[in-house]
Amino acid sequence: MLPGRERGKPLNYLELVEVAFVAFFRSSGFPMRRIRAARDYVAKTFAVEFPLAEYQFKTEGMYILMDYNQFDPDPSVD
């Protein structure tokens, strides 16, 4: 059961996307504490409820990263 979820209540689309994100990153070897820390940081910093579903993430080794260009698009940077 997910924290804060009523037992038996179905997941909405964004919750399902977040579960899939976590499952993929866990299967890639990322520890849950690192995924949770990234999610909590982005949720708090950008005041969003479902950051793993709303933003794109990249990895570098065992780091979970975001592309700054998502927030301040620069046409000269690809």
N, CA, C and O atoms as CSV, one atom per row, in Angstrom:
chain,resi,resn,atom,element,x,y,z
A,1,MET,N,N,0.840,-1.183,0.000
A,1,MET,CA,C,0.000,0.000,0.000
A,1,MET,C,C,0.882,1.243,0.000
A,1,MET,O,O,1.893,1.285,0.702
A,2,LEU,N,N,0.509,2.252,-0.780
A,2,LEU,CA,C,1.259,3.494,-0.841
A,2,LEU,C,C,0.945,4.365,0.367
A,2,LEU,O,O,-0.202,4.405,0.815
A,3,PRO,N,N,1.945,5.062,0.902
A,3,PRO,CA,C,1.689,5.937,2.051
A,3,PRO,C,C,0.632,6.987,1.720
A,3,PRO,O,O,0.649,7.577,0.640
A,4,GLY,N,N,-0.277,7.212,2.648
A,4,GLY,CA,C,-1.304,8.230,2.460
A,4,GLY,C,C,-2.458,7.819,1.562
A,4,GLY,O,O,-3.334,8.635,1.271
A,5,ARG,N,N,-2.476,6.564,1.116
A,5,ARG,CA,C,-3.536,6.089,0.211
A,5,ARG,C,C,-4.581,5.319,0.997
A,5,ARG,O,O,-4.267,4.544,1.901
A,6,GLU,N,N,-5.823,5.555,0.629
A,6,GLU,CA,C,-6.924,4.781,1.211
A,6,GLU,C,C,-6.873,3.371,0.627
A,6,GLU,O,O,-6.746,3.200,-0.586
A,7,ARG,N,N,-6.973,2.379,1.479
A,7,ARG,CA,C,-6.906,0.983,1.034
A,7,ARG,C,C,-8.019,0.688,0.027
A,7,ARG,O,O,-9.182,1.016,0.264
A,8,GLY,N,N,-7.657,0.076,-1.083
A,8,GLY,CA,C,-8.621,-0.330,-2.095
A,8,GLY,C,C,-8.977,0.752,-3.100
A,8,GLY,O,O,-9.664,0.471,-4.082
A,9,LYS,N,N,-8.528,1.984,-2.880
A,9,LYS,CA,C,-8.828,3.073,-3.817
A,9,LYS,C,C,-7.887,2.962,-5.018
A,9,LYS,O,O,-6.679,2.818,-4.834
A,10,PRO,N,N,-8.415,3.025,-6.236
A,10,PRO,CA,C,-7.552,2.890,-7.415
A,10,PRO,C,C,-6.616,4.092,-7.580
A,10,PRO,O,O,-6.921,5.204,-7.149
A,11,LEU,N,N,-5.486,3.837,-8.208
A,11,LEU,CA,C,-4.538,4.905,-8.492
A,11,LEU,C,C,-5.034,5.756,-9.645
A,11,LEU,O,O,-5.660,5.248,-10.576
A,12,ASN,N,N,-4.751,7.061,-9.583
A,12,ASN,CA,C,-5.049,7.886,-10.752
A,12,ASN,C,C,-3.870,7.781,-11.727
A,12,ASN,O,O,-2.864,7.144,-11.417
A,13,TYR,N,N,-3.993,8.393,-12.881
A,13,TYR,CA,C,-2.979,8.261,-13.923
A,13,TYR,C,C,-1.600,8.720,-13.460
A,13,TYR,O,O,-0.614,8.012,-13.668
A,14,LEU,N,N,-1.515,9.899,-12.834
A,14,LEU,CA,C,-0.225,10.421,-12.413
A,14,LEU,C,C,0.412,9.567,-11.318
A,14,LEU,O,O,1.633,9.416,-11.286
A,15,GLU,N,N,-0.391,9.018,-10.434
A,15,GLU,CA,C,0.131,8.096,-9.421
A,15,GLU,C,C,0.692,6.841,-10.078
A,15,GLU,O,O,1.741,6.336,-9.678
A,16,LEU,N,N,-0.003,6.350,-11.074
A,16,LEU,CA,C,0.455,5.162,-11.796
A,16,LEU,C,C,1.775,5.432,-12.520
A,16,LEU,O,O,2.660,4.576,-12.532
A,17,VAL,N,N,1.911,6.604,-13.118
A,17,VAL,CA,C,3.160,6.969,-13.782
A,17,VAL,C,C,4.298,7.008,-12.764
A,17,VAL,O,O,5.399,6.532,-13.042
A,18,GLU,N,N,4.035,7.572,-11.589
A,18,GLU,CA,C,5.071,7.625,-10.552
A,18,GLU,C,C,5.463,6.219,-10.086
A,18,GLU,O,O,6.645,5.954,-9.863
A,19,VAL,N,N,4.506,5.333,-9.939
A,19,VAL,CA,C,4.812,3.953,-9.548
A,19,VAL,C,C,5.690,3.297,-10.619
A,19,VAL,O,O,6.642,2.588,-10.293
A,20,ALA,N,N,5.370,3.532,-11.890
A,20,ALA,CA,C,6.173,2.964,-12.976
A,20,ALA,C,C,7.588,3.539,-12.963
A,20,ALA,O,O,8.556,2.813,-13.190
A,21,PHE,N,N,7.711,4.835,-12.697
A,21,PHE,CA,C,9.023,5.477,-12.604
A,21,PHE,C,C,9.854,4.809,-11.510
A,21,PHE,O,O,11.002,4.428,-11.739
A,22,VAL,N,N,9.269,4.670,-10.327
A,22,VAL,CA,C,9.969,4.057,-9.202
A,22,VAL,C,C,10.363,2.613,-9.540
A,22,VAL,O,O,11.486,2.193,-9.260
A,23,ALA,N,N,9.453,1.870,-10.130
A,23,ALA,CA,C,9.746,0.477,-10.483
A,23,ALA,C,C,10.914,0.394,-11.461
A,23,ALA,O,O,11.790,-0.458,-11.312
A,24,PHE,N,N,10.930,1.273,-12.457
A,24,PHE,CA,C,12.025,1.271,-13.432
A,24,PHE,C,C,13.353,1.606,-12.768
A,24,PHE,O,O,14.352,0.919,-12.981
A,25,PHE,N,N,13.360,2.663,-11.964
A,25,PHE,CA,C,14.609,3.060,-11.325
A,25,PHE,C,C,15.080,2.029,-10.302
A,25,PHE,O,O,16.284,1.815,-10.157
A,26,ARG,N,N,14.163,1.394,-9.598
A,26,ARG,CA,C,14.543,0.328,-8.655
A,26,ARG,C,C,15.154,-0.843,-9.427
A,26,ARG,O,O,16.162,-1.408,-9.003
A,27,SER,N,N,14.545,-1.210,-10.560
A,27,SER,CA,C,15.079,-2.329,-11.345
A,27,SER,C,C,16.430,-1.986,-11.971
A,27,SER,O,O,17.183,-2.877,-12.364
A,28,SER,N,N,16.733,-0.683,-12.061
A,28,SER,CA,C,18.030,-0.236,-12.584
A,28,SER,C,C,19.084,-0.122,-11.486
A,28,SER,O,O,20.223,0.266,-11.744
A,29,GLY,N,N,18.689,-0.469,-10.248
A,29,GLY,CA,C,19.644,-0.499,-9.152
A,29,GLY,C,C,19.656,0.717,-8.239
A,29,GLY,O,O,20.479,0.790,-7.327
A,30,PHE,N,N,18.765,1.669,-8.463
A,30,PHE,CA,C,18.734,2.853,-7.609
A,30,PHE,C,C,18.099,2.512,-6.264
A,30,PHE,O,O,17.049,1.871,-6.215
A,31,PRO,N,N,18.735,2.940,-5.173
A,31,PRO,CA,C,18.136,2.693,-3.856
A,31,PRO,C,C,16.885,3.557,-3.657
A,31,PRO,O,O,16.815,4.689,-4.136
A,32,MET,N,N,15.913,3.009,-2.949
A,32,MET,CA,C,14.659,3.725,-2.722
A,32,MET,C,C,14.898,5.062,-2.035
A,32,MET,O,O,14.190,6.028,-2.321
A,33,ARG,N,N,15.866,5.144,-1.145
A,33,ARG,CA,C,16.119,6.398,-0.440
A,33,ARG,C,C,16.546,7.501,-1.402
A,33,ARG,O,O,16.205,8.666,-1.196
A,34,ARG,N,N,17.288,7.147,-2.452
A,34,ARG,CA,C,17.727,8.143,-3.436
A,34,ARG,C,C,16.547,8.602,-4.301
A,34,ARG,O,O,16.424,9.790,-4.600
A,35,ILE,N,N,15.697,7.681,-4.695
A,35,ILE,CA,C,14.510,8.028,-5.482
A,35,ILE,C,C,13.586,8.918,-4.653
A,35,ILE,O,O,13.089,9.934,-5.139
A,36,ARG,N,N,13.364,8.531,-3.416
A,36,ARG,CA,C,12.492,9.305,-2.515
A,36,ARG,C,C,13.049,10.709,-2.286
A,36,ARG,O,O,12.301,11.688,-2.290
A,37,ALA,N,N,14.367,10.803,-2.088
A,37,ALA,CA,C,14.996,12.110,-1.864
A,37,ALA,C,C,14.824,13.013,-3.087
A,37,ALA,O,O,14.516,14.197,-2.946
A,38,ALA,N,N,15.022,12.459,-4.280
A,38,ALA,CA,C,14.854,13.243,-5.509
A,38,ALA,C,C,13.409,13.694,-5.656
A,38,ALA,O,O,13.144,14.850,-5.982
A,39,ARG,N,N,12.476,12.778,-5.415
A,39,ARG,CA,C,11.057,13.110,-5.541
A,39,ARG,C,C,10.664,14.187,-4.536
A,39,ARG,O,O,10.003,15.161,-4.895
A,40,ASP,N,N,11.068,14.017,-3.284
A,40,ASP,CA,C,10.717,14.982,-2.248
A,40,ASP,C,C,11.306,16.360,-2.535
A,40,ASP,O,O,10.639,17.377,-2.341
A,41,TYR,N,N,12.546,16.392,-2.995
A,41,TYR,CA,C,13.200,17.663,-3.311
A,41,TYR,C,C,12.465,18.403,-4.425
A,41,TYR,O,O,12.179,19.593,-4.298
A,42,VAL,N,N,12.161,17.701,-5.514
A,42,VAL,CA,C,11.496,18.343,-6.652
A,42,VAL,C,C,10.071,18.755,-6.273
A,42,VAL,O,O,9.623,19.835,-6.659
A,43,ALA,N,N,9.360,17.920,-5.530
A,43,ALA,CA,C,7.996,18.253,-5.103
A,43,ALA,C,C,7.989,19.533,-4.277
A,43,ALA,O,O,7.142,20.404,-4.471
A,44,LYS,N,N,8.937,19.637,-3.358
A,44,LYS,CA,C,8.993,20.815,-2.480
A,44,LYS,C,C,9.488,22.052,-3.234
A,44,LYS,O,O,8.910,23.131,-3.106
A,45,THR,N,N,10.539,21.897,-4.007
A,45,THR,CA,C,11.143,23.025,-4.718
A,45,THR,C,C,10.204,23.634,-5.745
A,45,THR,O,O,10.134,24.856,-5.878
A,46,PHE,N,N,9.475,22.784,-6.477
A,46,PHE,CA,C,8.618,23.274,-7.548
A,46,PHE,C,C,7.134,23.228,-7.203
A,46,PHE,O,O,6.285,23.510,-8.047
A,47,ALA,N,N,6.829,22.872,-5.962
A,47,ALA,CA,C,5.448,22.839,-5.465
A,47,ALA,C,C,4.528,22.052,-6.404
A,47,ALA,O,O,3.495,22.554,-6.846
A,48,VAL,N,N,4.923,20.812,-6.698
A,48,VAL,CA,C,4.119,19.934,-7.545
A,48,VAL,C,C,3.796,18.655,-6.776
A,48,VAL,O,O,4.579,18.198,-5.944
A,49,GLU,N,N,2.649,18.100,-7.066
A,49,GLU,CA,C,2.211,16.902,-6.352
A,49,GLU,C,C,2.819,15.617,-6.906
A,49,GLU,O,O,3.085,14.679,-6.155
A,50,PHE,N,N,3.038,15.575,-8.214
A,50,PHE,CA,C,3.536,14.360,-8.866
A,50,PHE,C,C,4.777,14.668,-9.704
A,50,PHE,O,O,4.724,14.593,-10.932
A,51,PRO,N,N,5.881,15.009,-9.064
A,51,PRO,CA,C,7.062,15.432,-9.825
A,51,PRO,C,C,7.635,14.368,-10.755
A,51,PRO,O,O,8.156,14.699,-11.821
A,52,LEU,N,N,7.547,13.107,-10.373
A,52,LEU,CA,C,8.109,12.051,-11.226
A,52,LEU,C,C,7.307,11.877,-12.504
A,52,LEU,O,O,7.820,11.357,-13.495
A,53,ALA,N,N,6.055,12.306,-12.487
A,53,ALA,CA,C,5.203,12.216,-13.672
A,53,ALA,C,C,5.208,13.509,-14.478
A,53,ALA,O,O,4.902,13.499,-15.670
A,54,GLU,N,N,5.551,14.616,-13.839
A,54,GLU,CA,C,5.434,15.920,-14.490
A,54,GLU,C,C,6.723,16.423,-15.122
A,54,GLU,O,O,6.683,17.295,-15.990
A,55,TYR,N,N,7.867,15.888,-14.701
A,55,TYR,CA,C,9.150,16.337,-15.226
A,55,TYR,C,C,9.925,15.166,-15.807
A,55,TYR,O,O,9.650,14.004,-15.510
A,56,GLN,N,N,10.903,15.503,-16.646
A,56,GLN,CA,C,11.766,14.479,-17.220
A,56,GLN,C,C,13.045,14.386,-16.392
A,56,GLN,O,O,13.578,15.399,-15.939
A,57,PHE,N,N,13.519,13.189,-16.205
A,57,PHE,CA,C,14.719,12.953,-15.418
A,57,PHE,C,C,15.725,12.180,-16.248
A,57,PHE,O,O,15.369,11.446,-17.169
A,58,LYS,N,N,16.986,12.363,-15.899
A,58,LYS,CA,C,18.087,11.644,-16.532
A,58,LYS,C,C,18.924,11.023,-15.422
A,58,LYS,O,O,18.763,11.353,-14.247
A,59,THR,N,N,19.808,10.131,-15.807
A,59,THR,CA,C,20.716,9.553,-14.819
A,59,THR,C,C,22.153,9.731,-15.288
A,59,THR,O,O,22.445,9.768,-16.484
A,60,GLU,N,N,23.021,9.838,-14.325
A,60,GLU,CA,C,24.461,9.844,-14.566
A,60,GLU,C,C,25.044,8.976,-13.473
A,60,GLU,O,O,25.146,9.396,-12.320
A,61,GLY,N,N,25.426,7.761,-13.838
A,61,GLY,CA,C,25.846,6.816,-12.815
A,61,GLY,C,C,24.668,6.523,-11.908
A,61,GLY,O,O,23.620,6.070,-12.368
A,62,MET,N,N,24.837,6.780,-10.623
A,62,MET,CA,C,23.748,6.548,-9.669
A,62,MET,C,C,23.092,7.855,-9.222
A,62,MET,O,O,22.489,7.913,-8.150
A,63,TYR,N,N,23.210,8.905,-10.045
A,63,TYR,CA,C,22.577,10.184,-9.751
A,63,TYR,C,C,21.330,10.366,-10.611
A,63,TYR,O,O,21.319,10.011,-11.789
A,64,ILE,N,N,20.297,10.917,-10.017
A,64,ILE,CA,C,19.067,11.246,-10.731
A,64,ILE,C,C,19.097,12.744,-10.973
A,64,ILE,O,O,19.160,13.528,-10.026
A,65,LEU,N,N,19.053,13.142,-12.230
A,65,LEU,CA,C,19.226,14.545,-12.609
A,65,LEU,C,C,18.041,15.067,-13.404
A,65,LEU,O,O,17.262,14.303,-13.973
A,66,MET,N,N,17.927,16.387,-13.426
A,66,MET,CA,C,16.926,17.055,-14.262
A,66,MET,C,C,17.666,18.004,-15.188
A,66,MET,O,O,18.727,18.521,-14.836
A,67,ASP,N,N,17.118,18.231,-16.352
A,67,ASP,CA,C,17.695,19.152,-17.326
A,67,ASP,C,C,17.146,20.554,-17.056
A,67,ASP,O,O,15.935,20.765,-17.109
A,68,TYR,N,N,18.017,21.498,-16.771
A,68,TYR,CA,C,17.604,22.874,-16.474
A,68,TYR,C,C,16.795,23.468,-17.622
A,68,TYR,O,O,15.960,24.346,-17.404
A,69,ASN,N,N,17.032,23.006,-18.816
A,69,ASN,CA,C,16.340,23.524,-20.004
A,69,ASN,C,C,14.818,23.303,-19.932
A,69,ASN,O,O,14.073,23.956,-20.662
A,70,GLN,N,N,14.352,22.399,-19.070
A,70,GLN,CA,C,12.913,22.193,-18.883
A,70,GLN,C,C,12.251,23.437,-18.283
A,70,GLN,O,O,11.067,23.690,-18.504
A,71,PHE,N,N,13.022,24.197,-17.531
A,71,PHE,CA,C,12.476,25.327,-16.777
A,71,PHE,C,C,12.775,26.658,-17.409
A,71,PHE,O,O,11.997,27.602,-17.270
A,72,ASP,N,N,13.892,26.751,-18.103
A,72,ASP,CA,C,14.299,27.998,-18.743
A,72,ASP,C,C,14.825,27.661,-20.131
A,72,ASP,O,O,16.036,27.657,-20.354
A,73,PRO,N,N,13.906,27.374,-21.078
A,73,PRO,CA,C,14.328,26.937,-22.411
A,73,PRO,C,C,15.226,27.936,-23.099
A,73,PRO,O,O,14.913,29.125,-23.167
A,74,ASP,N,N,16.330,27.457,-23.603
A,74,ASP,CA,C,17.266,28.260,-24.370
A,74,ASP,C,C,17.388,27.612,-25.737
A,74,ASP,O,O,17.934,26.515,-25.857
A,75,PRO,N,N,16.878,28.285,-26.781
A,75,PRO,CA,C,16.883,27.667,-28.119
A,75,PRO,C,C,18.276,27.342,-28.628
A,75,PRO,O,O,18.420,26.490,-29.504
A,76,SER,N,N,19.314,28.000,-28.100
A,76,SER,CA,C,20.665,27.725,-28.572
A,76,SER,C,C,21.258,26.465,-27.939
A,76,SER,O,O,22.298,25.975,-28.379
A,77,VAL,N,N,20.589,25.939,-26.899
A,77,VAL,CA,C,21.067,24.732,-26.240
A,77,VAL,C,C,20.158,23.594,-26.630
A,77,VAL,O,O,18.934,23.711,-26.561
A,78,ASP,N,N,20.756,22.491,-27.042
A,78,ASP,CA,C,19.943,21.342,-27.459
A,78,ASP,C,C,20.006,20.241,-26.462
A,78,ASP,O,O,19.381,19.199,-26.653
